[in-house]
Amino acid sequence: MVNNVMKEAQGKMILDSAWVAARSTEVQFSGIQLTTTNPPSTAAPTSPPWMHALVPGTVLGTLVKNKVVPDPFYGLGNEAILDIADSGRDYYTFWFFTTFQCKLSVNQKCDLNFRGINYSADVYLNGHKLVLLKGMFRRHSLDVTGILNPDGSNLLAVLVHPPDHPGTIPPQGGQGGDHEIGKDVATQYVEGWDWIAPIRDRNTGIWDEVSISITGPVKITDPHLVSSFFDNYKRVYLHATTEVENRSSSAAQCSLKIQVTTELEGSVQLVEKLQTQMLSVPPKSRVQFTFPELFFYKPNLWWPNGMGKQNLYDVVISIDVEGFGESDTWSHLFGFRKIESHIDDATGGRLFKVNGEPIFIRGGNWILSDGLLRLSKKRYETDIKFHADMNFNMIRCWGGGLAERPEFYHYCDYYGILVWQEFWITGDVDGRGIPVSNPNGPLDHDLFLFCARDTIKLLRNHASLALWVGGNEQIPPKDINAALKSDLKLHPFFKHVNENGKPGAVELTPSSATTNSSGDPSQYLDGTRIYIEGSLWDGFADGEGNFTDGPYEIQNPEDFFKDSFYKYGFNPEVGSVGMPVAATIRATMPPEGWQIPLFNELSNGYVEEVPNPIWKYHKYIPYSKPTMVHDQIQLYGIAKDLDDFCFKAQLVNYIQYRALLEGWTSRMWRKYTGVLIWKTQNPWTGLRGQFYDHLLDQTAGFYGCRCAAEPIHVQLNLDTYFIEAVNTTSERLSNMAIEASVWDLDGMCPYYKVHESFTMLPKTVTPIFEMDYPKLENAKPVYFLLLKLYDKSDNRVLSRNLYWLHLPGGDYKLLEPYRKKKIPLKITSEIFVKGSTYRFKMHVENISKGPNTENSSTEHELGWFKRLHRCIGGKNNGLKVSEIKGNGIGVAFFLQFSVHSSNKDHKEGEDTRILPVHYSDNYFSLVPGEAMTVKICFEVPEGVTPRITLQGWNYSEGHTVLEAL
C-alpha cells in the first residue's frame, strides 16, 4: 500500500503520515533492500521490530508513542529510560520508513526536502542512496527526479544517526551535562539544565518537516523581501530578490512575476501590486534576480502586540517558462514595518523602535514548545496566542534551544510578538560553565556558519523577527562572530540611527537607498536587523558580558518597585516560581508526587521548603528564600494538602508576576527599556518559571502578567503606595479618571477616592495620588483594593486592577476564615458553537449586598460614574442563568473557570480537563454589586460534551455552572 499521495500535478506535499521506525541493530535488511525487495509494512498493526513513528519527531518520541519506554515527563519515568551515554549511539540510531505516490510529467522535476535532521542521515529511495550531512539546523533538498519509480510508487527509508558528541550526565547534573554536546551544532539543553532533566536520545530524529516538491524546469529558491520607508512612513518601497535555478539542459526563457495582495472582508483578495519581468536563464545554472522596487503609498503597517494591528500582505512570486507554463511559485505573508534599536542614553538599556515609535519591551524567554520535539502548527498557535493574551510583545529564543520553525514565526507575525533569535551558543557549554569546556565553541566552525546562514534565509522574511544574537551569556568564537557580523551587516538605509539614537550624518533618499554602492537591500543576507554578539552585551544587562541577569527565585513583591532591585536598563532574564494547579500534578505524577513540601522553620524565623523527590526531579523552585523572603504560601496559613497548596501557590503566582511587570513598568524610560521573564513556559512537566504548564493549562501568573502588561493600565506602586497611570501607547489620553475603593472582609467599603480630569501623555507613567488607607487609624489588617481607570468621555473602563493587601509586617492569614463565607453569584451564559469550536460569554455578578452597599453604590454612581456592568437578560432571550447560593457579604475572591468533559465514564481521579482553553480573564475577583464578562474559547474532541465549572477562594469545592447540550 502506498501512502502520502501527491494530489496536485505540481507543488508541495508534506510527508507526515504512515511512517514506521525500528532500531537499526534490529533490522536485518539494508537500505537498498528496504526500498526495493523487503519493505516493511506501514499498515496497522506493524510487525516487530517496526513501530508507528512520529515524523516530524524524535526517536524517543516514537518510543514513548508506542509505550516501549515510560513517559519521561511523568513522575520519575525518565530515570527508567536508558541514556545514550550508557547505551551507545547505535541504540538510538533508527530507521524511518514510508511510501509516497508521485509520478512526473515531461520536464517536471522532483525534490525530496528535509527541513531538519538530528544529526545526520543516510537516505534510500527506491534502492538509491543519498547522504544528509551533519548539522541539526540545516535544510536538505535532494533532486530525486531520476530515481522515482516509473509507476509513481516510491519507497523511502532514512537511517538517522544521533549527534556525534552526545556526552554523559554527571551525577550532580548541571547546565548542559558534561558539555560535550557543544562540540556539535545542535540543541544544548538535551544534556539537562536546572529546569529540565536530560533528554535520553539527545533529540535524535527527523525532527522537522519532510516534503516532496514538484516544479517545472526552473525553480525559485529563498526569495528575500525588504521594505524601506520615507516621508514619515507614507511612501514605502518593497524590494525583492530571488534565486532561480534552471535544471534543464537548454536555456529557459522566463516570465518572473511578483504579486502583492491584501485580504478584505469576506476573504476577498485585493491585488495591490503586480509586476512581470522577463529573463533568460542559461542551462544548468542559478541566477539571482532583483525586481525593480514596488511603490506603496500609505500601506497598512505591521505593529507589535499592543501597538496596533498586525497587517500582513500576501506576496507571491511565480515563474513561467516558455513552452512549459508555470514552473514554480512561492508565497509568504509579509508585514511592512521597520525595527530599529540603540543604546539609550538615559538608562543604558537597548531601546527598540517599531515604525519610529519606541516600544517598552515586556516579554519572556522561550526554550521550545516540547522537549521531545512533538511540534505542530496547532500547538504553536496556542503557545503564541497565550503570549499575546498576556499582553507580551517579545519572545527571546534562547541559544540552548532551537532556531525556531517557520510555523512559530508565522504565529508571531499573526499575533504581533517580536522575536529575539539566538544562535546555538551558551556560556554554560561554550567556555563559561563548570567545568570550563568548549572555549572555541563547536568543532566545525564552517558547519556552524552554514547552519546560521541557512537559518537566516529560512526566517528573514518574517515581520516578527526583530534581531539576531550570537549566543546566551556568551559570544561565539572570534571567527564565527566576525563572520556573523559581516554576514548580518546592515544596509545603509537601516543604519541611519546611530547607537546613541541620534540621526546619522547621511539621510538616504528612495533612489540612493538602492542605487548607491551598497546595492538593493534585498540582495543582503539580511541587512535589516541588528546583530548583537551575546545576550549580556550592547545594551542588555550590564552591556559588557558580565553575569548581570537574574535573579531567578521568589521575591518580596514590593522589592520589584525599588531602584536597588536591578541596576541595568534591560534585563534579558529574571525569573521566579511556577507551580501549576493540582490537577496538573495529579495528571503528571503518581500519588507519591502529590505530597506537598515540608516546611522546616529555621532559627532565624524563615522557612525552608523541602520538596518530595519527584518535585525535586522536576526542578521545583520554593516559595521561600531563607534570610531574604518569608514563605509566601504560608502567608495565607498552613497548606493542608495538595489542592490547598496549589491554590495558594496561584495567589502567590499572581502577585509575584504582576508585581514584577508593574515594578519594571513603573520606571519605564526613567530606568528601564525592557524586561524578559525567565521563562514563560516549560518544554516538559517542570515546576518552575512558567505561566502555563506542559499540558497547556494557565497558572494565575498568566493573568497577573495579562493585567500588568496592559497597554493602558492603572497600578499600585507597592513600594511608595502611589497609584500610577501607565500609557505605553502613542496616543494622548485626555479626560481620564481613577477610582480607588477599599473593601474589607466584612463587605464594607471604608475608603473611596476619585481623581478625575487628568491627562495621560504618550509613553509615560504618571504617579496620580497616594493610596493612604494603610495610614488610617482604623485600617483593617487585610483588605482588597479595587482600582479603575475611566475614560470620562464615554464612561469606558480602560483598566481594572484588584489587589489583596495586608498592613506592613502583616500577613494574609485572616483570609483563611474568610473562605467560609459563601458569596452569592449569578452567572449568565451565552453559547456559540461552530463545528468543534465552542465560544462562551460568561457574565458573572456578585449579588451580595452589605450594610453600606447601597450608600457606597450610590456614591460610586454619582455624576459620570455609572455602573458599566449590567446583568444581561435571562432564559427568555436564549441565555442560560445559574446561581451559586450564599448569604455571605463581601468580595467574591479569586474566581477561576475551568472546562471539563462531562462524559460519565471517567475513572475516579482521571483528569477531565479540556485543554487548551483561552480565557479573556481568570483568577478574578468581584466586589459586592460588581459584574464581569469572561469570554471562553476552546475546541473539543469528537463525542465530548463540555461543562464549565467555577471555583474560588469562597468556592473550594467547585460548581458546575454550565453544561453544553
Beta strands, then each sheet from edge to edge (+ up, - down):
strand 1: 11-14
strand 2: 20-23
strand 3: 51-52
strand 4: 94-101
strand 5: 109-114
strand 6: 120-125
strand 7: 128-132
strand 8: 140-143
strand 9: 153-161
strand 10: 210-215
strand 11: 218-230
strand 12: 235-246
strand 13: 252-263
strand 14: 269-281
strand 15: 285-290
strand 16: 294-297
strand 17: 313-321
strand 18: 325-334
strand 19: 339-343
strand 20: 350-354
strand 21: 357-359
strand 22: 361-366
strand 23: 394-397
strand 24: 418-422
strand 25: 465-469
strand 26: 530-532
strand 27: 570-575
strand 28: 598-601
strand 29: 607-610
strand 30: 674-678
strand 31: 712-716
strand 32: 722-727
strand 33: 733-743
strand 34: 751-760
strand 35: 764-770
strand 36: 782-791
strand 37: 796-806
strand 38: 825-834
strand 39: 837-846
strand 40: 880-884
strand 41: 892-901
strand 42: 917-919
strand 43: 924-926
strand 44: 931-939
strand 45: 946-952
strand 46: 955-963
sheet 1: 1+ 10- 5+ 8-
sheet 2: 3+ 2- 4+ 9- 6+ 7-
sheet 3: 11+ 12- 15+
sheet 4: 11+ 12- 16+
sheet 5: 14+ 13- 17+ 18-
sheet 6: 19+ 20- 21+
sheet 7: 26+ 25+ 24+ 23+ 22+ 30+ 27+
sheet 8: 28+ 29-
sheet 9: 31+ 32- 35+
sheet 10: 34+ 33- 36+ 37-
sheet 11: 40+ 38- 39+ 44- 42+
sheet 12: 43+ 41- 45+ 46-
end
